[in-house]
Amino acid sequence: MISVLHVDDDPSFLDLCTLFLEETGEFTLDTATSARKAIEKLESGSYDAIVSDYLMPGMDGIELLKYVRSRYGSIPFIIFTGRGREDVVIEALNNGADFYLQKGGDREQFVELAHMIRQAVQRRETERESERRTENLRAVSELAVELAAAPSSGNPFRLIADTLREIAGAFAAGISTYDPDRGELKIEYISVSSDAREALQKASSLIGRELVGMRLPVSPATREHMRTEIVSFSSDLAEVLLGAVPEPITAHIQQLFGLGIFAGLSLNYGGEVQGSAVIIMPEGQPPPPTDVLLTFAHVAGVSLQRIRAEEALRQSEAEKSTILESQVEIMVFQDPDMHIRWANRAAGAFLGTEPESLVGTRCYTLWHRRTTPCEGCPVVRVLQTGEPHRNEITSHDGRCWIISAAPVRDEHGHVMGALESALDVTDLKQAEQALTLANKKLNLLSSVTRHDILNQLNVLLLYLEIAKKETTDQTLLGYLEKQEAAARAVLRQIAFTSDYQDLGASAPEWQTVSDIIRESVPHQLAVINDLEGLEIFADPLLRKVFYNLADNTIRHGETVTTVRAYFRESDEGITLFWEDDGVGIPYSRKEAIFQRDPVKTTGGGLFLIRDILSITGITIAETGEPGKGARFEIRVPSSASRIRRKTIPP
């Protein structure tokens, strides 16, 4: 926690600032309503930073700053005032203020203040550490500053290795990075003096490959040793390398260099191994002081950690950029004021411009030529609720868009904007409309044709009935009965096509199963209805499912007296059971009954059931035991089922 002394003659503003800063969980604030009271608090306590108003009765903020600098040195001091005169700013900075911030009217001023406090405190800590290093190891500290900037320069590994070799006065110095995922050290660079280049080339020839780029396995025990033992010296190279390189190879390398002393450094940061370094020194030369190497190891460890973090960030940003830029959908990021802050290529291409040119504009102005957000705008909903939202919007030119928006949050979970995607579905909508129109025409044609056929069939059946009554020839009578059976079969087929034509014609909907059973099952069939509260998302023809199940039970159950309809819940969803006490269905026909026109059916009832249910991913199977009754199991996924529990009034 960062302790802050806030000085201001406005108690309400002190309270407000305390509220905003302490809610971050990073600061503890003490307050004073005058410079004199602040001095009293400084005499009795210590603070990490001071924030002061400029214009106060008695002693102003600049005078307090001068007093603090004369008595307490470089403690971070920030002038936070409503006065914005240039001369005041210059005077404050000339007298050692770390920052000058003008009061505003929104929350952003406190965000900026928090950032300044962190930066000032961090800078002071860095300065303290730098001063200690400068006092003890001036030369190494100067190099440390250079290494701290290494990740953004050309070759940081070369800089680290060259610096280490120069500090140690060594023949060679090698730098390796540690890959925690693979448990390996990778040699990144070897810095050698002119006298040692030939030996390095011979070492590479001996191994059969370049040393740089080699990966060396690191055992868990070795990694733990590296975490705790930062610096080690030995006349045995194998010991310094902790067994990562086979001993015969290290023996040959040691012989080539003709050396006496090796030093190994573990380059750690945050208690984790970031890499390692090996120094090869001329025989007889004393090793560099341990404290110098420890300082260097720390700086190099920080540098390697930064390299790894920056590389991970670059890779992550590249992956995200590739994903977002490859989207065919228009995608933009909007801030809370609905200004576009980022746009992908598709957004720019749609408007015939570069994505960067869209930054600062508003979506509803660019795409919809409006001065206010569209009705039902998902971005507005996201900014209001913090929840994802989706809507269908028609633009000024009549095009249809599916607009989706999702919140983007900062590290504190606050919504900092919305990522919006827009998909032009105009062609799809037109195709849907054309398909709907074509289906209507086909259905109309089918209905008219079916009506005409049914009329002719009914006429045919009447004439067949008359013919049967008029003839006494048994042979001819047999032919007439077969003709009648064929005509009635056609009649059933026509009736089936009427039902099948309606399948999928309307969108699925939530339906209360217990009500459907009560309405669609014939009254002569006794049904124990234990389905209260169960709702299924299915085609509107769901009532045909239970009508056909009941019809199948009545016509084929033979000894049926009762049907029980109930359900069971599971992680996958709901299983609904239709169970009777009739003769059941033989094992050989449990699947055949769902086929089109199976034996002992009239042609399609159960076949139609399966197709109706499959529209929303529902399946059906017969699992009863022959002789004990039929049992149909209807498996409904969780996405297509829900249970409305009855609430008991208090």
N, C-alpha and C positions, 0 to 999 in steps of 0.2 A: 504493500500500500504506500502511496506517495502522500506525505503530510504537507498540507498547504496552509499558509496563513493568508487570509483574504482581508484586505483593509479597504473599507468604503464607508462613507458617512451616511449611506442609505441602508438602514437595516432590512427593509423589504427586499432590496436587490441582493443583499448578502444571503438572505434566506433562499431566494430563488436560485442563485448560483450554487449554493450548497446542495440544494435538491438535485439539480441537473448533474453536477459533477459526482456526487456520491452515489447516484443511481448506476453509474458505470461500474462500480465495484473496485475502482482503481485508486480512489482518492479518499482521504479523510481531511475535512476542513475545520480550521479554527478561525474565528472571525474577530475583527476589531473595528470599531466605528470611528477611530481616529488614529493618526500616526503615533501620538503619544501612547495610546493603549497598545498599539502594535509593538512599540519599543519595550514596554513592560513585559509583554508576552515573550519577546525574543530573549529577554534577560532571564526568564524562568524556564524556557523550553527551547527545543530545536525543531527546525522545519526543513523539509526538502526543497521548498520553493515558496516565494512570496508573490502574491498578486495584489496590486495596489491601484486605487483610483488616483487621478492626478489632482483634481481640484477638491481640497478638503480644508475645513477651518483649521487655523493654527499652523500646522505644518503640512505642506502639500506633498504629492507623491514623489516629486523630484528631490525634495529635501530629505524625505525618508530614504530614497535610493542612495543618496550620498552618505547618509549616516550608516546604512547597512554595509555599503562597500568599505567604509573606513573601519567598521568594527567586526564584520563577519565575512569579509572577503567576497568570494565569487558565488555565494548562494544565488541560485536562479531568481531573477527579479523581472516581473512582467507588469508593465503599465497597462491597465485595463480601464479606459475612461471614455466618457462621451465627447470629450474635446478632441477635435481632429486637426488642430492647427499644425502646420508643418514645423514651426519653430519649436513647439512642444515635443514633437517626435524627435527632432534632431538633438534637442537638449537631453532627452531621456536616453537615447542611444549613446551620445557622447559621454554620459555619466555612468555607462555600464549596464544599462537595461538589456536584458536578453531579447525581449520582444516588446512590441507596442501594438495593442489591439484596441480598436474603437468599438464601443458598445453599439449593438444593433437592436433590432426589435424581434428577432426570431431565435429559434433554437440553435441555428447554425453558429451563432457567436460562441455558444458554450462548447460546441464540438471543436471549433477552432481553438478556443482557449485550452481545452483538454489536450489537444495536439501540441500546442506550444509548451504547456507544462511538461508533458512527456519528453518532448524534444530537448527542452532546457535541462531537465533533470538528467536525462540520458547523456547529454553533452557534458554536463558537469562530471558525471561518473567516468566518462571516457577521458576527460581531461585529467582527473585524479589518477587514473590508471596510467595514462601517458606520462604524467609527472613522475610517478614512482619508477616507471621503466627508464625514463630519461636520467633520473638520478643514479640508478644502479647500472643500467646497460644502455648507454646513450646510442651507441652504434647499432645495437640490435633493434632499439625502438625506432630508429629512422628507417631501418629496413622493414620493420613491421608495418609502418604506414604504407610503404610501397606495396607490400604483399596484400594489405587489406583491399587495395584497388585491383589486385591481379585478376579476379574473375572477369572484369570488363575489358582487359587488355588482350593483346594478341595471343600469348601462350603462357598462362599462369604457371603451368607445371615447370616450364623452362626457367621462369623467374625464381620459383621456389628452389629448384635444384641448384641453379647458378649461385643464388644467395647463400645457400647452405654450404656449398663447396668453398666459397670465398671466406665465409666466417670461420670454417673449420680449417682452412688451409689444406684441403684434402686433394688427393688425386682424382677422386670421383665421388659423386653424390647422386643417388637415385631416388626418385619419388614414385610411390605407388598409391593408387586409390583403392579403397575397400568397397566391394559390392556386397551388401548384406544379404541380398536375395540369392546370390550364387555362392556366398561364402568364399570369395576369392579376392586376392590382391591382383591388381593389374598394373604392371610397370608402365608409367606414363612418360617418363623422361629420365635420361641419365646424363648428367653434366660431367664432363671429363676435362682434365688439363691436357695440354698438348703432349705431355710426356706419357699420358696413359691411353691415348687413342688407339695405339697399336695393340695394347693389351686387351682393350675392349673388343676390337675387331676379332682377335684370336678367340676370345671367350664366346662371341657369337658363333664363330665357325665351329667351335668345340660342341656347342649345344645343337647346332644345325639350324638355327633360326635367329632372328634379331631378338635381342633381349627386350627392347621396347615393344610393348604390346603383349608380352607374355602374361599369362594368368597363372597365379600360384594359389593352390588350395590352402585354406586356413581352417584348421580344426577348431571346434568349440573351445578346447583347452587353450590353444594358442591365442584365440581372440580374447579370452578372458585375461590371459597374461598381458596382452597388449593394452587392455583397458586399465590395468593397474601399474604396470611397469613401463614408464614413459621413456626412460633412457637406459641403455645397457651398453657396456663396453666388453670387448673380448678380442683375443688374438685369433679366435676361431670364427670364420665367416659363417659356418653352419649354425653356430650357436646364436649369432646375431639375427640370422634369418629365421630362427625358431622352427627349423625343419621344413619350411615351405618349399625349399629347393633341395633336391636329392644331394646327399653328402658327397658322392664322387664328383659331381659338377662343381660344388663349392670348393672342394679341395683343389681342382684344376684351376679354377679362377684365382684362388688365393696364391697358387704357385706362379701363375702368369704375372700377377701384379707384384709379387715379391714383397708382400706387406706384413706389417706386424700388428696393427691395431685397427679394429673395426668398431663402428658405433651404430647402434640401431635406435631409431626414434619412433615412438608410436604417436601419430598425429591424431589427437582426439578432440572432440568437442561435445559438450553436453553429456559427458560420461559414455559416449559411443565412439567406436573406432571409425575414423574418417579415412585413414590411410597410414602409410609408414614411410620412413626414409632410412637409407643406409649410407654411411659415410666410410670411404676407404682412404685411410691416411698413410703417408709415408712412414716407413719403419723408423722408430726412434723419435718421432714427433709426438709430443704430448697431446692428448685430446683437448678439445676446447672445454672451458669450464661448464660444469653441469647446469648452472643457472642460466647460462647463455643458451644452451640447447633446449632447456625447458621453456624459456621464453619463445624461442624460435618454434618449437613444437606446438605451442599454444597458438601462435599467430598462423602457422601453416594449417593447423587443424581447423581454425575458423575459416581460413581461405578455402580449404577443400570442402567444408560444409556449405559455404556459399556457392561454390562451383556446382556442387550436387543439387542444391536447392534451385539455383538458377536454371540448371539443365532440366530438372524435373518440371519447373514452371514453364520453360520454353516448350517442352514436350507436351505438357498439359494444354497450354494455350494453342499449340499447333493442332492438337487433336480436336479441341473444341472448335477452333476456327475451321478446320477441315469439315467437321460434321455440320456446322451451321452454314458454311459457305456452299456446301454441296446440296443443300436442301433446295428442292424445286419450289417450295412454298416461299412466299415473301415473308421475311422475318425482320423485325425491328425491336430494339430495346428502347422503352420510353421511361423518362424520369417521372416523378410525382406530378409535375406540371404538364405531362403528356408531350414533352419535347422529345424528338427522336435523338438518341445519343449514339446509336449504332444501327447499321442496316447491312443485310447480306447482299450478295451480288444479284440475287433474283429481284430484290426490291429496286435496285438501281436499273437493272435491265428492263423491268416493266415500264419504267418512266423514261427510258432512253438516256440515262445519265449514270454517273459514278455513284456508288453507295455513299461516299464521303460527303457528297453535295446535299444529301438528305438530312445530315446532322443539324439540329437546331430547328427543324421544321416540325409540323404536326401532321399526324396521319390523316386526320379528317379533312385537312386542307388539301393535302396532296392527292389523295385518292377519291375523295368524295366532294371536294369543292365546297366545303361547309365552313362556317365560322365557329361552330360548336360541335361537340362530339355527336356521333350518330345515336339514334334512339336504340337503347339496349346494348351500347358499346361494351364489349367484354373487358376492355382495359379500365374503363370507369368502374365497373363492378369489382375488378381485382383490387384497384386502389382503395375502394371503399370497404371491402370485406376481407381482403388478404387471402381469398380463396380463388382457385382457377375458375375460369368461366368460358363459355363458348356460345356463339350465336350465329345466326344466318342474317347477312345484311345485303341489301341491294344498293349498288352505287348509283350515282347520278346518270350514268350511261346505260342503266338497266342490267348491268352484269351482276351475277349472284356470287357472293363470297361466303365461305365458312371462316369465321374469325375466332381464333382461340387465343387466350391470354393466360399467363401464369405469373405469380408473384416472384420477384427476385429480392432476396433478403440479405441484409448485411450480417456481420458477425454477431450482432446482438439480436438477430431475429426480426429486426424492423424491416418493413417493406420499403425498398429503395427504388422501386420501379416495377415495370411489367415487361415480360418478353411476349411479344405478340406475333402470331403467325396468321397469314391470310392465304387461303387457297381458292382460286377461281374455279367455281363449279358450274359456271354458266352452261358449258357444253354438256356436262353431265345432267344438269337439270333439263336442258332441252331434249336430251336423249331419253330421259325418264318420261317427260311429257309425251314424246313421240311414241314411246313404248306403251305408255298407258292408253293413249288414243288407239294404237293398233290393237291392244288387248280388248278394249271396249268394242271395237269393230268386229274382232274375231268372236268375242263372246256373244255379240248380237247375232252374228251369222250363225253361230252354233245353236243359240237359243231358237232362232227361227227355223233352222233346219231340223232341230230336235222336235220342235212342236209339230212340224209337218209330218215327220216320220211317225211320231206317236199317233197322230190322227189317222194315218194310213194303216198303222198296225192295229189300232182299235177297230177300224173297218174290216180289216182282214180277219181279226179274231171273231167278230160278229158273224161274218160269212161262214167261217169255219164251224162255228157253233150251229148255225142253221143247216150247213151241209151234213154235220154229224147226226142231226135229228131227222133229216130227210132220207138218209141212206139206210139200207138194211144189209148191205154187203159188208161182211165182217172184215174182209181184206181191205176194202176201200176205207172202212172206218178206222182201221189201224193206221193207214197212211195219213188220214186226216188228223188223228191224235198226235202223230209225230210232227206234222206241220204246225199244229197248235203249240206243242212243246217248244219247237224251234222259234216260233213267233214270240212266245212268252220269254224265252231266253234273250232274244233281241230287246224286248221291252225292259228286262232287268239291266242289260248293258247300257241302254239309253239312260235309265234312271241313275246308274252309277256315274256316267259321264257328266250328268247334271251336278252331282255332288263334287266330283273331282275338278270340274271347271271352276268352282268357287274357292278351291284350295289355294291359299296364298294371295288371293285377290285383295284382301284387306290387311292392314298392318296388325301385328300381334298386339295383344292388350292383356292387362291384368284382369283375371276372372276368379270369382269366388267359387270353388269347386263344389262345396256343399249345396249351394243354390242351384248350380247347373244340374246336379244329380236329381234334386227334387223336381226340377222343371222338365227334364228330358227323359227320365226313366219311367216306363209304363207303370201304372198304379198296381197292376196285378202282381208285380214282383216286389217282395218284401226286402227292403234294403236297410241295414243298420248303418246309418250315416254318421261316422265318427271323424268327419273332415272339417269340423267347425274351425274357422279362422285361417284355413289354408287357401292361399291365392297362388295361381299359376299364370306365368306370362306365356301365352300361347295364341295360336291362330283362333279367330272368332268361331271356327268350326269345331272348337273343343267339345261343344255339346253333342256333336255327332259321335265323338269318341265314346262317351258314356251311353249314348243311345244304342250304338252298335254292340258295346259290351253287354248291355242288358238284353238286346235282341239275341245275341249269341248264347247267353245264359238260358233264356226262355226256350229257344228252339233246339239247343243241343245238350242242355244240362240234364234232361230227362227226369231225374229225381230231385231237382232243386226245390228247396223250401225257403231258403234264406240266403241273402248275399250280404257280406260285410265289407264296407269300404272304410279304410283307415290308412294312417301314414306313420312313418318313422323318420326322425331327423338323424343326420350324420354330418361329418365335416364337408362332404362333397355336395350335400344338398338334401333333398327329400325323396323318399321312396314311398309311392302311393300303391296300396294293395286293393285289388278287386277280387274277392275270394268268395266262392260259392260252395255248397255242400252237395253238388250233383255228382255225375259219374266221372267227371274229369276228362282229361285228354291224353291219349296214348303217347308214350315217349317218342314214338316214330313220327308223330304228326305235330309236335310242339312248334316246329319252325314252319312246317308246310301250311299251317292255318293262316299265316300272314302273307302267303303268296297269292298272286292273282288267280282267281277261279280254282281254288283247291277242291279236292273231293269233299263231299258232304257240306258244301257251303253254297250260297246262292250267288256268289261272285263278287267279292271285293270289300265286304264290310271291315274285316280286320286289316286288310291291305290298306284301306283308306285311313284307318286309325293310325297305323305306323307313320304314314306320310304326313298326316296332320301334326302329330307330335314332333316329328323330326325338324320341323321348321324352326323351332327354338331350342334345338339340341336335346329334346326329351326322347328317351328310348322306352320300348315296351318289350316284355318277354313273358312267356307262360311258364310258370315254375311249379305248378301244382302236382300232386301225386295221383296217378290214375286210380280210379275207384273211390277216391276220397274228395274229389272236387277240383274244379279249375281255380287257378290263382294267377292273376295277371299282375306283374310288378311293373309299375311305371316309374322310371328313374328320372327325377327332375333336378338339373344342376342348380347350385345355389344362386346363380345369376337369374334363374327363371322361376324362383319360388320365394315366398315369404309367408310369415305367419302373423296374423293380426291377433294379438293377445287381448282378451277382454280385461278391461280395467275395473277394479272393484271400487266404487265410490267411498270416500272416507266417512 
